[in-house]
Amino acid sequence: MSSSKETPAETSVPTTSATTTDVPAFGWSGYAERVNGRFAMVGFAAVLLTEVLSGETFLHWAGLVP
């Protein structure tokens, strides 16, 4: 019969990502570049959505150009 208690290894923080075996690291790593690229794609999609919904360019909508 198995016990319901978890061992410390089962409750520890994972050292890798769910989508890759790369270990998250600071600096110029493949993992950091992949995450940065994904955030850039989300930001670009948000700008396009803002332009479509407002009917103006993003720079005009944000008040950066007259």
N, C-alpha and C positions, 0 to 999 in steps of 0.2 A: 504494500500500500504506500502511495506517495504522500509526503507531507505537504501541507498547503503553504509552508513558509518558503520565502524566496531566498536564494543564496545571494551574497553580496555581488557576485558576478552578473546576476540577472537584473539587478537594480542599478548597475553603474551606467554612466552616460556613454552612449556609443562613440567610438573614436572615428567612425567613417560616416559618410553621407548615405542616405537611403538610395541614391541613384548612381553612386560610383564607389569604387574602393579607395579613392583618393582621400587622404586625411586633410581636413580643413587646415589651412595655414595662412599666415599673413604674408604679404609681399606678392611678388610676381609668380604665382603658381597657377597651374591649369584649373584648379578648383575655383580660385578667386576670380579668374578671368571668365569662367563659365557663369558664375553667379552674377558678376558685373554685366555680362551680356544679356542675361535674362531680365535684370532690372532695367536695362536700357531699352529692351523691346517693350516692356510694360509701359515705360514712360513715353515712348514714341507712339504707342497705341492710344495712350491717354491724350496726347496732343492732337492726334488725328480725330479722335472722338469729340474733343472740345471744338475743333474747327467745324466739324459736321453739324453739331448741335447748335452752335452759336451763329453759324453762317459768316463768320469773320476769320481772318487769319489769327493764329495764336499770338503773334507779336502785337497785333492791333487789339485783340481781346485783353491781353495782359497790360496794355497801356504803354508799351515800349516804343511804339511808333504812332505818329498822329493819324 
